[in-house]
Amino acid sequence: MLQSRRLLAFSSRVHTYTLLLYVFFFFVYILGGYFQVADSFVALVHYCLTLVSWTSLLFGFWLLIFSAIVFASSGIYSGAEAILTVLRMALVYALGLIIALLEAFFAHGVILS
């Protein structure tokens, strides 16, 4: 039981590190719009953003399932890890939405009708 909770706490910490990695690539992508960079660099950063975002979201779902398994086996609900996991997943989703909106704005502009 204790080992499962320790594994859950460690996995939650790793999920935080994936969020920090995503935020790093997010800032690199945003700053790439202000500085002159090659198109291949932008494509590479976009690929890294996509890869890290899917990894973070899938790892977050695994953490939520694992926290339910730990609750079922030990009877102690680790609500802090579950809530923080949902918040981290929501932040990754929100940053991805910001990137999609910026790409749509720069590619198509604003259309008023």
C-alpha positions in Angstrom: 0.0 0.0 0.0 2.7 2.4 1.0 4.7 1.6 -2.1 1.7 2.3 -4.3 1.2 5.7 -2.7 4.9 6.5 -3.0 4.8 5.5 -6.7 1.8 7.7 -7.2 3.5 10.7 -5.5 6.6 10.2 -7.6 4.6 9.8 -10.8 2.8 13.0 -9.9 6.1 14.8 -9.6 7.2 13.4 -13.0 3.9 14.7 -14.5 4.9 18.2 -13.1 8.2 17.9 -14.9 6.4 17.1 -18.2 4.3 20.2 -17.7 7.5 22.3 -17.2 8.9 20.8 -20.4 5.8 21.7 -22.2 5.9 25.3 -20.9 9.5 25.5 -22.1 8.6 24.4 -25.6 5.6 26.8 -25.5 7.8 29.8 -24.7 10.3 28.7 -27.4 7.4 28.5 -29.9 6.1 31.9 -28.9 9.5 33.5 -29.0 10.1 32.0 -32.4 7.4 34.4 -33.7 9.5 37.4 -32.5 12.9 36.3 -33.8 13.9 35.2 -37.2 14.2 31.4 -37.2 14.1 28.8 -39.9 10.9 27.1 -40.8 12.4 23.7 -40.0 13.1 25.0 -36.4 9.4 26.0 -36.0 8.3 22.6 -37.4 10.6 20.9 -34.9 9.3 22.9 -31.9 5.7 22.3 -33.0 6.4 18.5 -33.2 8.0 18.6 -29.7 4.9 20.5 -28.4 2.6 17.9 -29.9 4.6 15.0 -28.6 5.0 16.4 -25.0 1.3 17.5 -24.9 0.1 14.0 -25.8 2.5 12.4 -23.5 1.5 14.6 -20.6 -2.2 14.1 -21.3 -2.0 10.3 -21.6 0.3 10.2 -18.5 -2.3 12.3 -16.6 -5.1 9.8 -17.5 -2.9 7.0 -16.3 -2.3 8.9 -13.0 -6.0 9.3 -12.5 -6.6 5.7 -13.1 -3.7 4.7 -10.9 -5.1 7.0 -8.1 -8.4 5.2 -8.4 -6.6 1.8 -8.1 -4.7 3.0 -5.1 -8.0 4.2 -3.5 -9.6 0.8 -4.2 -6.8 -1.2 -2.8 -5.9 0.9 0.3 -9.1 2.9 1.1 -7.1 6.1 1.3 -8.0 8.6 -1.4 -5.1 10.7 -2.6 -7.2 13.7 -3.7 -4.3 16.1 -3.9 -2.6 14.1 -6.6 -5.8 13.7 -8.5 -6.8 17.3 -8.4 -3.3 18.5 -9.3 -3.2 16.1 -12.2 -6.5 17.4 -13.5 -5.2 21.0 -13.1 -1.9 20.2 -14.9 -3.8 18.5 -17.7 -6.1 21.5 -18.0 -3.1 23.8 -18.2 -1.6 21.8 -21.0 -4.9 21.8 -22.9 -5.3 25.6 -22.4 -1.7 26.3 -23.7 -2.4 24.1 -26.7 -5.6 26.0 -27.3 -3.7 29.3 -27.2 -1.2 28.0 -29.7 -4.0 26.8 -32.0 -5.7 30.2 -31.8 -2.5 32.1 -32.5 -1.8 29.8 -35.5 -5.3 30.4 -36.8 -4.9 34.2 -36.3 -1.6 34.4 -38.1 -2.6 32.0 -40.9 -6.1 33.4 -41.6 -6.3 36.8 -39.9 -9.4 38.3 -38.5 -12.6 38.2 -40.6 -15.3 40.6 -39.7 -18.7 40.0 -41.2 
